Amino acid sequence: ASEENLEAERRRMKETCEAAEARAARLELARRGLEGELQQMEAEVSSLQERLNNLRRELGDSEERAAILK
């Protein structure tokens, strides 16, 4: 009976370990996906920041020309 209990416990531990490894693999895939999304968003933010800077510069130039024309 003791040997059967040990075998059952070993099987439970093995199943628990396999489930934990499968979950770790799923989490790693999710992390990689999120990392990719983050890089894409960072590139988008950088592009938008550059566009904003250009628009600010254009606005400043336009304001200067308008002030000269007054």
All heavy atoms as a GROMACS GRO file, in nm:
protein
  557
    1ALA      N    1   0.084  -0.120   0.000
    1ALA     CA    2   0.000   0.000   0.000
    1ALA      C    3   0.087   0.125   0.000
    1ALA      O    4   0.059   0.220  -0.071
    1ALA     CB    5  -0.092   0.001   0.122
    2SER      N    6   0.194   0.122   0.078
    2SER     CA    7   0.283   0.238   0.084
    2SER      C    8   0.349   0.263  -0.050
    2SER      O    9   0.364   0.377  -0.092
    2SER     CB   10   0.389   0.213   0.192
    2SER     OG   11   0.478   0.320   0.195
    3GLU      N   12   0.386   0.153  -0.119
    3GLU     CA   13   0.448   0.167  -0.249
    3GLU      C   14   0.348   0.225  -0.350
    3GLU      O   15   0.383   0.308  -0.434
    3GLU     CB   16   0.499   0.030  -0.298
    3GLU     CG   17   0.617   0.042  -0.393
    3GLU     CD   18   0.678  -0.094  -0.420
    3GLU    OE1   19   0.731  -0.156  -0.326
    3GLU    OE2   20   0.671  -0.134  -0.536
    4GLU      N   21   0.221   0.183  -0.338
    4GLU     CA   22   0.117   0.237  -0.427
    4GLU      C   23   0.095   0.385  -0.401
    4GLU      O   24   0.078   0.463  -0.495
    4GLU     CB   25  -0.015   0.159  -0.406
    4GLU     CG   26  -0.012   0.019  -0.461
    4GLU     CD   27  -0.139  -0.057  -0.426
    4GLU    OE1   28  -0.235   0.005  -0.375
    4GLU    OE2   29  -0.141  -0.178  -0.450
    5ASN      N   30   0.097   0.424  -0.275
    5ASN     CA   31   0.083   0.565  -0.240
    5ASN      C   32   0.197   0.647  -0.297
    5ASN      O   33   0.176   0.758  -0.348
    5ASN     CB   34   0.077   0.584  -0.088
    5ASN     CG   35  -0.054   0.534  -0.029
    5ASN    OD1   36  -0.150   0.512  -0.102
    5ASN    ND2   37  -0.056   0.514   0.102
    6LEU      N   38   0.318   0.593  -0.287
    6LEU     CA   39   0.434   0.664  -0.340
    6LEU      C   40   0.423   0.678  -0.492
    6LEU      O   41   0.455   0.783  -0.548
    6LEU     CB   42   0.563   0.590  -0.303
    6LEU     CG   43   0.609   0.602  -0.159
    6LEU    CD1   44   0.729   0.511  -0.134
    6LEU    CD2   45   0.645   0.746  -0.127
    7GLU      N   46   0.377   0.572  -0.558
    7GLU     CA   47   0.362   0.577  -0.704
    7GLU      C   48   0.255   0.678  -0.744
    7GLU      O   49   0.274   0.756  -0.838
    7GLU     CB   50   0.327   0.438  -0.757
    7GLU     CG   51   0.313   0.429  -0.907
    7GLU     CD   52   0.438   0.469  -0.985
    7GLU    OE1   53   0.551   0.456  -0.932
    7GLU    OE2   54   0.423   0.516  -1.099
    8ALA      N   55   0.145   0.680  -0.671
    8ALA     CA   56   0.038   0.776  -0.700
    8ALA      C   57   0.087   0.918  -0.677
    8ALA      O   58   0.059   1.009  -0.756
    8ALA     CB   59  -0.084   0.746  -0.612
    9GLU      N   60   0.162   0.938  -0.571
    9GLU     CA   61   0.218   1.071  -0.541
    9GLU      C   62   0.317   1.113  -0.650
    9GLU      O   63   0.318   1.227  -0.694
    9GLU     CB   64   0.287   1.068  -0.404
    9GLU     CG   65   0.349   1.199  -0.363
    9GLU     CD   66   0.248   1.311  -0.340
    9GLU    OE1   67   0.128   1.281  -0.321
    9GLU    OE2   68   0.288   1.428  -0.342
   10ARG      N   69   0.400   1.019  -0.695
   10ARG     CA   70   0.495   1.048  -0.802
   10ARG      C   71   0.421   1.089  -0.929
   10ARG      O   72   0.459   1.185  -0.996
   10ARG     CB   73   0.581   0.924  -0.829
   10ARG     CG   74   0.694   0.949  -0.927
   10ARG     CD   75   0.763   0.822  -0.974
   10ARG     NE   76   0.679   0.739  -1.058
   10ARG     CZ   77   0.650   0.765  -1.187
   10ARG    NH1   78   0.699   0.872  -1.246
   10ARG    NH2   79   0.573   0.684  -1.257
   11ARG      N   80   0.312   1.018  -0.963
   11ARG     CA   81   0.233   1.052  -1.082
   11ARG      C   82   0.171   1.192  -1.069
   11ARG      O   83   0.174   1.270  -1.163
   11ARG     CB   84   0.124   0.948  -1.106
   11ARG     CG   85   0.170   0.828  -1.186
   11ARG     CD   86   0.053   0.749  -1.240
   11ARG     NE   87  -0.040   0.706  -1.136
   11ARG     CZ   88  -0.029   0.592  -1.066
   11ARG    NH1   89   0.070   0.509  -1.091
   11ARG    NH2   90  -0.116   0.563  -0.973
   12ARG      N   91   0.118   1.221  -0.951
   12ARG     CA   92   0.059   1.354  -0.927
   12ARG      C   93   0.164   1.463  -0.942
   12ARG      O   94   0.139   1.567  -1.005
   12ARG     CB   95  -0.004   1.361  -0.788
   12ARG     CG   96  -0.148   1.312  -0.782
   12ARG     CD   97  -0.216   1.354  -0.653
   12ARG     NE   98  -0.146   1.308  -0.534
   12ARG     CZ   99  -0.159   1.188  -0.478
   12ARG    NH1  100  -0.238   1.098  -0.533
   12ARG    NH2  101  -0.092   1.157  -0.369
   13MET      N  102   0.280   1.439  -0.887
   13MET     CA  103   0.387   1.539  -0.895
   13MET      C  104   0.432   1.557  -1.040
   13MET      O  105   0.457   1.670  -1.084
   13MET     CB  106   0.505   1.499  -0.806
   13MET     CG  107   0.473   1.509  -0.658
   13MET     SD  108   0.607   1.450  -0.553
   13MET     CE  109   0.720   1.586  -0.568
   14LYS      N  110   0.439   1.446  -1.114
   14LYS     CA  111   0.479   1.454  -1.254
   14LYS      C  112   0.376   1.534  -1.334
   14LYS      O  113   0.410   1.619  -1.416
   14LYS     CB  114   0.495   1.314  -1.312
   14LYS     CG  115   0.547   1.314  -1.454
   14LYS     CD  116   0.568   1.173  -1.507
   14LYS     CE  117   0.624   1.184  -1.648
   14LYS     NZ  118   0.589   1.070  -1.730
   15GLU      N  119   0.247   1.506  -1.310
   15GLU     CA  120   0.140   1.580  -1.379
   15GLU      C  121   0.144   1.728  -1.344
   15GLU      O  122   0.127   1.814  -1.431
   15GLU     CB  123   0.004   1.520  -1.344
   15GLU     CG  124  -0.020   1.383  -1.406
   15GLU     CD  125  -0.144   1.314  -1.350
   15GLU    OE1  126  -0.216   1.375  -1.267
   15GLU    OE2  127  -0.168   1.199  -1.390
   16THR      N  128   0.167   1.758  -1.218
   16THR     CA  129   0.176   1.898  -1.174
   16THR      C  130   0.293   1.968  -1.242
   16THR      O  131   0.280   2.081  -1.289
   16THR     CB  132   0.191   1.904  -1.021
   16THR    OG1  133   0.078   1.842  -0.960
   16THR    CG2  134   0.202   2.047  -0.972
   17CYS      N  135   0.404   1.898  -1.249
   17CYS     CA  136   0.524   1.954  -1.313
   17CYS      C  137   0.498   1.978  -1.462
   17CYS      O  138   0.532   2.084  -1.516
   17CYS     CB  139   0.641   1.860  -1.293
   17CYS     SG  140   0.796   1.924  -1.358
   18GLU      N  141   0.436   1.881  -1.529
   18GLU     CA  142   0.406   1.897  -1.672
   18GLU      C  143   0.310   2.012  -1.696
   18GLU      O  144   0.327   2.089  -1.791
   18GLU     CB  145   0.350   1.766  -1.728
   18GLU     CG  146   0.454   1.657  -1.741
   18GLU     CD  147   0.396   1.521  -1.775
   18GLU    OE1  148   0.271   1.505  -1.775
   18GLU    OE2  149   0.476   1.430  -1.802
   19ALA      N  150   0.210   2.026  -1.608
   19ALA     CA  151   0.114   2.136  -1.622
   19ALA      C  152   0.185   2.270  -1.602
   19ALA      O  153   0.159   2.367  -1.675
   19ALA     CB  154   0.000   2.120  -1.522
   20ALA      N  155   0.276   2.276  -1.505
   20ALA     CA  156   0.350   2.400  -1.479
   20ALA      C  157   0.440   2.434  -1.598
   20ALA      O  158   0.450   2.551  -1.638
   20ALA     CB  159   0.432   2.387  -1.352
   21GLU      N  160   0.504   2.333  -1.658
   21GLU     CA  161   0.589   2.356  -1.774
   21GLU      C  162   0.507   2.404  -1.893
   21GLU      O  163   0.550   2.494  -1.967
   21GLU     CB  164   0.667   2.230  -1.810
   21GLU     CG  165   0.778   2.199  -1.711
   21GLU     CD  166   0.847   2.066  -1.737
   21GLU    OE1  167   0.793   1.983  -1.814
   21GLU    OE2  168   0.954   2.044  -1.680
   22ALA      N  169   0.388   2.346  -1.913
   22ALA     CA  170   0.302   2.388  -2.023
   22ALA      C  171   0.257   2.532  -2.002
   22ALA      O  172   0.254   2.613  -2.096
   22ALA     CB  173   0.181   2.295  -2.034
   23ARG      N  174   0.222   2.566  -1.878
   23ARG     CA  175   0.181   2.703  -1.848
   23ARG      C  176   0.297   2.800  -1.870
   23ARG      O  177   0.279   2.909  -1.925
   23ARG     CB  178   0.132   2.712  -1.704
   23ARG     CG  179   0.082   2.851  -1.667
   23ARG     CD  180   0.008   2.851  -1.534
   23ARG     NE  181  -0.054   2.981  -1.514
   23ARG     CZ  182   0.000   3.081  -1.445
   23ARG    NH1  183   0.119   3.066  -1.389
   23ARG    NH2  184  -0.062   3.196  -1.431
   24ALA      N  185   0.416   2.760  -1.830
   24ALA     CA  186   0.534   2.846  -1.849
   24ALA      C  187   0.557   2.869  -1.999
   24ALA      O  188   0.590   2.981  -2.040
   24ALA     CB  189   0.656   2.782  -1.784
   25ALA      N  190   0.539   2.765  -2.080
   25ALA     CA  191   0.557   2.780  -2.224
   25ALA      C  192   0.453   2.875  -2.282
   25ALA      O  193   0.485   2.962  -2.365
   25ALA     CB  194   0.548   2.644  -2.292
   26ARG      N  195   0.327   2.863  -2.237
   26ARG     CA  196   0.222   2.955  -2.284
   26ARG      C  197   0.252   3.098  -2.243
   26ARG      O  198   0.236   3.192  -2.322
   26ARG     CB  199   0.084   2.913  -2.230
   26ARG     CG  200   0.026   2.792  -2.297
   26ARG     CD  201  -0.122   2.772  -2.262
   26ARG     NE  202  -0.150   2.776  -2.120
   26ARG     CZ  203  -0.144   2.672  -2.038
   26ARG    NH1  204  -0.108   2.555  -2.082
   26ARG    NH2  205  -0.174   2.685  -1.910
   27LEU      N  206   0.297   3.117  -2.120
   27LEU     CA  207   0.329   3.251  -2.071
   27LEU      C  208   0.446   3.311  -2.149
   27LEU      O  209   0.446   3.432  -2.178
   27LEU     CB  210   0.360   3.248  -1.921
   27LEU     CG  211   0.240   3.223  -1.830
   27LEU    CD1  212   0.286   3.200  -1.687
   27LEU    CD2  213   0.141   3.338  -1.838
   28GLU      N  214   0.544   3.229  -2.183
   28GLU     CA  215   0.658   3.277  -2.261
   28GLU      C  216   0.612   3.323  -2.399
   28GLU      O  217   0.656   3.428  -2.448
   28GLU     CB  218   0.764   3.167  -2.273
   28GLU     CG  219   0.883   3.204  -2.359
   28GLU     CD  220   0.965   3.321  -2.309
   28GLU    OE1  221   0.954   3.358  -2.190
   28GLU    OE2  222   1.041   3.378  -2.390
   29LEU      N  223   0.523   3.247  -2.462
   29LEU     CA  224   0.470   3.287  -2.593
   29LEU      C  225   0.393   3.418  -2.580
   29LEU      O  226   0.406   3.508  -2.665
   29LEU     CB  227   0.380   3.178  -2.650
   29LEU     CG  228   0.451   3.054  -2.705
   29LEU    CD1  229   0.348   2.949  -2.746
   29LEU    CD2  230   0.540   3.090  -2.822
   30ALA      N  231   0.313   3.429  -2.476
   30ALA     CA  232   0.236   3.553  -2.455
   30ALA      C  233   0.331   3.670  -2.432
   30ALA      O  234   0.310   3.780  -2.485
   30ALA     CB  235   0.142   3.536  -2.335
   31ARG      N  236   0.438   3.647  -2.354
   31ARG     CA  237   0.535   3.753  -2.327
   31ARG      C  238   0.601   3.799  -2.456
   31ARG      O  239   0.615   3.920  -2.480
   31ARG     CB  240   0.642   3.703  -2.228
   31ARG     CG  241   0.741   3.812  -2.186
   31ARG     CD  242   0.861   3.755  -2.112
   31ARG     NE  243   0.945   3.673  -2.195
   31ARG     CZ  244   1.033   3.720  -2.285
   31ARG    NH1  245   1.047   3.850  -2.303
   31ARG    NH2  246   1.107   3.638  -2.356
   32ARG      N  247   0.638   3.705  -2.539
   32ARG     CA  248   0.701   3.742  -2.667
   32ARG      C  249   0.605   3.822  -2.754
   32ARG      O  250   0.646   3.917  -2.820
   32ARG     CB  251   0.748   3.617  -2.742
   32ARG     CG  252   0.868   3.552  -2.679
   32ARG     CD  253   0.913   3.433  -2.758
   32ARG     NE  254   1.018   3.360  -2.689
   32ARG     CZ  255   1.071   3.249  -2.734
   32ARG    NH1  256   1.029   3.196  -2.847
   32ARG    NH2  257   1.166   3.188  -2.666
   33GLY      N  258   0.479   3.780  -2.756
   33GLY     CA  259   0.380   3.854  -2.834
   33GLY      C  260   0.363   3.996  -2.783
   33GLY      O  261   0.359   4.091  -2.861
   34LEU      N  262   0.356   4.010  -2.651
   34LEU     CA  263   0.342   4.144  -2.592
   34LEU      C  264   0.466   4.229  -2.616
   34LEU      O  265   0.456   4.349  -2.639
   34LEU     CB  266   0.314   4.131  -2.442
   34LEU     CG  267   0.176   4.077  -2.405
   34LEU    CD1  268   0.170   4.048  -2.256
   34LEU    CD2  269   0.067   4.173  -2.446
   35GLU      N  270   0.582   4.164  -2.614
   35GLU     CA  271   0.706   4.237  -2.641
   35GLU      C  272   0.705   4.292  -2.784
   35GLU      O  273   0.745   4.406  -2.808
   35GLU     CB  274   0.824   4.142  -2.622
   35GLU     CG  275   0.954   4.209  -2.587
   35GLU     CD  276   1.059   4.106  -2.545
   35GLU    OE1  277   1.101   4.028  -2.632
   35GLU    OE2  278   1.096   4.107  -2.427
   36GLY      N  279   0.657   4.211  -2.877
   36GLY     CA  280   0.646   4.256  -3.015
   36GLY      C  281   0.550   4.372  -3.030
   36GLY      O  282   0.577   4.470  -3.101
   37GLU      N  283   0.436   4.360  -2.961
   37GLU     CA  284   0.337   4.470  -2.964
   37GLU      C  285   0.397   4.597  -2.905
   37GLU      O  286   0.376   4.707  -2.958
   37GLU     CB  287   0.212   4.432  -2.884
   37GLU     CG  288   0.119   4.339  -2.957
   37GLU     CD  289  -0.007   4.313  -2.875
   37GLU    OE1  290  -0.066   4.409  -2.821
   37GLU    OE2  291  -0.044   4.194  -2.865
   38LEU      N  292   0.471   4.583  -2.796
   38LEU     CA  293   0.533   4.699  -2.732
   38LEU      C  294   0.632   4.767  -2.826
   38LEU      O  295   0.630   4.891  -2.839
   38LEU     CB  296   0.603   4.657  -2.603
   38LEU     CG  297   0.679   4.766  -2.527
   38LEU    CD1  298   0.585   4.879  -2.486
   38LEU    CD2  299   0.750   4.708  -2.406
   39GLN      N  300   0.714   4.689  -2.894
   39GLN     CA  301   0.809   4.747  -2.989
   39GLN      C  302   0.737   4.821  -3.101
   39GLN      O  303   0.778   4.930  -3.142
   39GLN     CB  304   0.900   4.638  -3.047
   39GLN     CG  305   1.002   4.587  -2.947
   39GLN     CD  306   1.088   4.477  -3.005
   39GLN    OE1  307   1.064   4.427  -3.114
   39GLN    NE2  308   1.190   4.437  -2.930
   40GLN      N  309   0.627   4.761  -3.147
   40GLN     CA  310   0.549   4.826  -3.253
   40GLN      C  311   0.490   4.958  -3.204
   40GLN      O  312   0.494   5.059  -3.274
   40GLN     CB  313   0.437   4.730  -3.297
   40GLN     CG  314   0.370   4.767  -3.426
   40GLN     CD  315   0.273   4.657  -3.471
   40GLN    OE1  316   0.252   4.558  -3.401
   40GLN    NE2  317   0.213   4.676  -3.585
   41MET      N  318   0.437   4.957  -3.083
   41MET     CA  319   0.378   5.079  -3.026
   41MET      C  320   0.485   5.185  -3.002
   41MET      O  321   0.460   5.304  -3.024
   41MET     CB  322   0.304   5.047  -2.897
   41MET     CG  323   0.180   4.964  -2.918
   41MET     SD  324   0.109   4.916  -2.760
   41MET     CE  325  -0.059   4.970  -2.786
   42GLU      N  326   0.603   5.143  -2.957
   42GLU     CA  327   0.712   5.239  -2.935
   42GLU      C  328   0.752   5.305  -3.067
   42GLU      O  329   0.778   5.425  -3.072
   42GLU     CB  330   0.832   5.170  -2.871
   42GLU     CG  331   0.811   5.138  -2.724
   42GLU     CD  332   0.923   5.056  -2.665
   42GLU    OE1  333   0.998   4.989  -2.740
   42GLU    OE2  334   0.936   5.056  -2.541
   43ALA      N  335   0.757   5.226  -3.174
   43ALA     CA  336   0.790   5.282  -3.306
   43ALA      C  337   0.682   5.380  -3.350
   43ALA      O  338   0.711   5.486  -3.405
   43ALA     CB  339   0.805   5.169  -3.408
   44GLU      N  340   0.556   5.344  -3.322
   44GLU     CA  341   0.444   5.432  -3.359
   44GLU      C  342   0.451   5.563  -3.280
   44GLU      O  343   0.431   5.672  -3.336
   44GLU     CB  344   0.312   5.361  -3.333
   44GLU     CG  345   0.194   5.424  -3.400
   44GLU     CD  346   0.068   5.340  -3.386
   44GLU    OE1  347   0.076   5.217  -3.394
   44GLU    OE2  348  -0.038   5.400  -3.366
   45VAL      N  349   0.481   5.554  -3.152
   45VAL     CA  350   0.492   5.674  -3.068
   45VAL      C  351   0.605   5.762  -3.119
   45VAL      O  352   0.590   5.885  -3.129
   45VAL     CB  353   0.515   5.635  -2.919
   45VAL    CG1  354   0.561   5.755  -2.837
   45VAL    CG2  355   0.386   5.577  -2.860
   46SER      N  356   0.717   5.700  -3.153
   46SER     CA  357   0.830   5.776  -3.205
   46SER      C  358   0.793   5.849  -3.334
   46SER      O  359   0.825   5.966  -3.352
   46SER     CB  360   0.947   5.681  -3.229
   46SER     OG  361   1.055   5.750  -3.283
   47SER      N  362   0.722   5.780  -3.421
   47SER     CA  363   0.679   5.840  -3.547
   47SER      C  364   0.582   5.956  -3.521
   47SER      O  365   0.593   6.063  -3.583
   47SER     CB  366   0.612   5.733  -3.633
   47SER     OG  367   0.554   5.790  -3.747
   48LEU      N  368   0.489   5.936  -3.429
   48LEU     CA  369   0.393   6.043  -3.396
   48LEU      C  370   0.463   6.162  -3.331
   48LEU      O  371   0.428   6.278  -3.358
   48LEU     CB  372   0.282   5.989  -3.305
   48LEU     CG  373   0.184   5.894  -3.372
   48LEU    CD1  374   0.094   5.828  -3.267
   48LEU    CD2  375   0.099   5.966  -3.476
   49GLN      N  376   0.564   6.134  -3.248
   49GLN     CA  377   0.640   6.242  -3.184
   49GLN      C  378   0.713   6.324  -3.290
   49GLN      O  379   0.713   6.447  -3.284
   49GLN     CB  380   0.741   6.182  -3.084
   49GLN     CG  381   0.811   6.286  -3.000
   49GLN     CD  382   0.720   6.351  -2.899
   49GLN    OE1  383   0.645   6.282  -2.830
   49GLN    NE2  384   0.723   6.482  -2.889
   50GLU      N  385   0.771   6.257  -3.387
   50GLU     CA  386   0.841   6.326  -3.496
   50GLU      C  387   0.742   6.411  -3.576
   50GLU      O  388   0.770   6.526  -3.611
   50GLU     CB  389   0.908   6.224  -3.587
   50GLU     CG  390   1.001   6.286  -3.689
   50GLU     CD  391   1.075   6.180  -3.770
   50GLU    OE1  392   1.104   6.072  -3.714
   50GLU    OE2  393   1.103   6.207  -3.887
   51ARG      N  394   0.625   6.355  -3.603
   51ARG     CA  395   0.522   6.430  -3.677
   51ARG      C  396   0.479   6.554  -3.598
   51ARG      O  397   0.462   6.662  -3.654
   51ARG     CB  398   0.403   6.338  -3.704
   51ARG     CG  399   0.298   6.401  -3.789
   51ARG     CD  400   0.195   6.299  -3.835
   51ARG     NE  401   0.085   6.368  -3.899
   51ARG     CZ  402  -0.043   6.340  -3.877
   51ARG    NH1  403  -0.077   6.243  -3.796
   51ARG    NH2  404  -0.137   6.409  -3.938
   52LEU      N  405   0.459   6.536  -3.467
   52LEU     CA  406   0.420   6.648  -3.381
   52LEU      C  407   0.527   6.758  -3.385
   52LEU      O  408   0.495   6.877  -3.399
   52LEU     CB  409   0.400   6.599  -3.238
   52LEU     CG  410   0.370   6.704  -3.132
   52LEU    CD1  411   0.241   6.779  -3.164
   52LEU    CD2  412   0.363   6.641  -2.995
   53ASN      N  413   0.653   6.717  -3.376
   53ASN     CA  414   0.761   6.816  -3.381
   53ASN      C  415   0.762   6.892  -3.514
   53ASN      O  416   0.781   7.014  -3.516
   53ASN     CB  417   0.896   6.749  -3.358
   53ASN     CG  418   0.912   6.700  -3.215
   53ASN    OD1  419   0.844   6.746  -3.124
   53ASN    ND2  420   1.000   6.604  -3.196
   54ASN      N  421   0.739   6.821  -3.624
   54ASN     CA  422   0.734   6.886  -3.755
   54ASN      C  423   0.617   6.984  -3.764
   54ASN      O  424   0.632   7.095  -3.816
   54ASN     CB  425   0.723   6.782  -3.866
   54ASN     CG  426   0.851   6.704  -3.886
   54ASN    OD1  427   0.959   6.750  -3.848
   54ASN    ND2  428   0.842   6.586  -3.942
   55LEU      N  429   0.501   6.943  -3.712
   55LEU     CA  430   0.384   7.032  -3.715
   55LEU      C  431   0.407   7.156  -3.628
   55LEU      O  432   0.368   7.266  -3.666
   55LEU     CB  433   0.259   6.956  -3.669
   55LEU     CG  434   0.206   6.851  -3.768
   55LEU    CD1  435   0.097   6.767  -3.702
   55LEU    CD2  436   0.154   6.918  -3.894
   56ARG      N  437   0.472   7.136  -3.514
   56ARG     CA  438   0.502   7.251  -3.428
   56ARG      C  439   0.596   7.348  -3.500
   56ARG      O  440   0.579   7.469  -3.493
   56ARG     CB  441   0.567   7.204  -3.298
   56ARG     CG  442   0.468   7.149  -3.198
   56ARG     CD  443   0.540   7.107  -3.071
   56ARG     NE  444   0.443   7.066  -2.969
   56ARG     CZ  445   0.471   6.986  -2.869
   56ARG    NH1  446   0.593   6.935  -2.857
   56ARG    NH2  447   0.380   6.954  -2.781
   57ARG      N  448   0.695   7.292  -3.569
   57ARG     CA  449   0.790   7.375  -3.643
   57ARG      C  450   0.718   7.451  -3.754
   57ARG      O  451   0.737   7.571  -3.772
   57ARG     CB  452   0.901   7.287  -3.700
   57ARG     CG  453   1.023   7.361  -3.746
   57ARG     CD  454   1.143   7.273  -3.776
   57ARG     NE  455   1.118   7.133  -3.804
   57ARG     CZ  456   1.136   7.030  -3.717
   57ARG    NH1  457   1.180   7.055  -3.595
   57ARG    NH2  458   1.111   6.907  -3.751
   58GLU      N  459   0.631   7.379  -3.827
   58GLU     CA  460   0.554   7.444  -3.934
   58GLU      C  461   0.464   7.554  -3.878
   58GLU      O  462   0.451   7.661  -3.938
   58GLU     CB  463   0.469   7.341  -4.008
   58GLU     CG  464   0.548   7.248  -4.097
   58GLU     CD  465   0.461   7.141  -4.161
   58GLU    OE1  466   0.337   7.162  -4.173
   58GLU    OE2  467   0.516   7.036  -4.199
   59LEU      N  468   0.402   7.528  -3.764
   59LEU     CA  469   0.316   7.629  -3.702
   59LEU      C  470   0.397   7.752  -3.662
   59LEU      O  471   0.355   7.865  -3.686
   59LEU     CB  472   0.246   7.570  -3.579
   59LEU     CG  473   0.156   7.664  -3.499
   59LEU    CD1  474   0.043   7.717  -3.587
   59LEU    CD2  475   0.101   7.595  -3.376
   60GLY      N  476   0.513   7.729  -3.605
   60GLY     CA  477   0.600   7.841  -3.567
   60GLY      C  478   0.640   7.922  -3.689
   60GLY      O  479   0.636   8.046  -3.685
   61ASP      N  480   0.675   7.853  -3.798
   61ASP     CA  481   0.711   7.924  -3.922
   61ASP      C  482   0.592   8.007  -3.974
   61ASP      O  483   0.608   8.121  -4.016
   61ASP     CB  484   0.758   7.824  -4.029
   61ASP     CG  485   0.888   7.757  -3.994
   61ASP    OD1  486   0.956   7.803  -3.899
   61ASP    OD2  487   0.923   7.657  -4.061
   62SER      N  488   0.474   7.945  -3.972
   62SER     CA  489   0.354   8.014  -4.020
   62SER      C  490   0.323   8.137  -3.935
   62SER      O  491   0.284   8.242  -3.985
   62SER     CB  492   0.234   7.921  -4.019
   62SER     OG  493   0.253   7.816  -4.112
   63GLU      N  494   0.338   8.124  -3.804
   63GLU     CA  495   0.313   8.236  -3.714
   63GLU      C  496   0.412   8.350  -3.740
   63GLU      O  497   0.376   8.467  -3.738
   63GLU     CB  498   0.319   8.190  -3.568
   63GLU     CG  499   0.200   8.107  -3.526
   63GLU     CD  500   0.213   8.050  -3.386
   63GLU    OE1  501   0.326   8.039  -3.333
   63GLU    OE2  502   0.109   8.013  -3.328
   64GLU      N  503   0.538   8.312  -3.766
   64GLU     CA  504   0.638   8.414  -3.798
   64GLU      C  505   0.600   8.489  -3.928
   64GLU      O  506   0.608   8.612  -3.934
   64GLU     CB  507   0.776   8.350  -3.816
   64GLU     CG  508   0.846   8.318  -3.685
   64GLU     CD  509   0.985   8.258  -3.711
   64GLU    OE1  510   1.046   8.288  -3.814
   64GLU    OE2  511   1.029   8.177  -3.625
   65ARG      N  512   0.562   8.413  -4.030
   65ARG     CA  513   0.523   8.477  -4.157
   65ARG      C  514   0.399   8.565  -4.138
   65ARG      O  515   0.392   8.675  -4.194
   65ARG     CB  516   0.495   8.369  -4.264
   65ARG     CG  517   0.623   8.311  -4.320
   65ARG     CD  518   0.598   8.233  -4.449
   65ARG     NE  519   0.506   8.121  -4.435
   65ARG     CZ  520   0.542   7.998  -4.397
   65ARG    NH1  521   0.668   7.971  -4.370
   65ARG    NH2  522   0.452   7.903  -4.389
   66ALA      N  523   0.305   8.519  -4.060
   66ALA     CA  524   0.184   8.598  -4.034
   66ALA      C  525   0.218   8.726  -3.961
   66ALA      O  526   0.162   8.833  -3.989
   66ALA     CB  527   0.083   8.515  -3.953
   67ALA      N  528   0.311   8.719  -3.866
   67ALA     CA  529   0.351   8.838  -3.791
   67ALA      C  530   0.420   8.938  -3.884
   67ALA      O  531   0.399   9.061  -3.871
   67ALA     CB  532   0.444   8.799  -3.676
   68ILE      N  533   0.497   8.888  -3.978
   68ILE     CA  534   0.567   8.978  -4.072
   68ILE      C  535   0.467   9.048  -4.163
   68ILE      O  536   0.481   9.165  -4.197
   68ILE     CB  537   0.670   8.897  -4.155
   68ILE    CG1  538   0.784   8.852  -4.064
   68ILE    CG2  539   0.722   8.978  -4.272
   68ILE    CD1  540   0.880   8.752  -4.130
   69LEU      N  541   0.361   8.977  -4.202
   69LEU     CA  542   0.263   9.031  -4.296
   69LEU      C  543   0.169   9.134  -4.232
   69LEU      O  544   0.104   9.208  -4.301
   69LEU     CB  545   0.180   8.919  -4.357
   69LEU     CG  546   0.257   8.822  -4.449
   69LEU    CD1  547   0.166   8.708  -4.492
   69LEU    CD2  548   0.309   8.896  -4.572
   70LYS      N  549   0.164   9.137  -4.101
   70LYS     CA  550   0.072   9.231  -4.033
   70LYS      C  551   0.114   9.373  -4.052
   70LYS      O  552   0.225   9.410  -4.058
   70LYS     CB  553   0.064   9.200  -3.884
   70LYS     CG  554  -0.028   9.085  -3.856
   70LYS     CD  555  -0.044   9.070  -3.705
   70LYS     CE  556  -0.143   8.957  -3.676
   70LYS     NZ  557  -0.157   8.935  -3.535
   0.00000   0.00000   0.00000
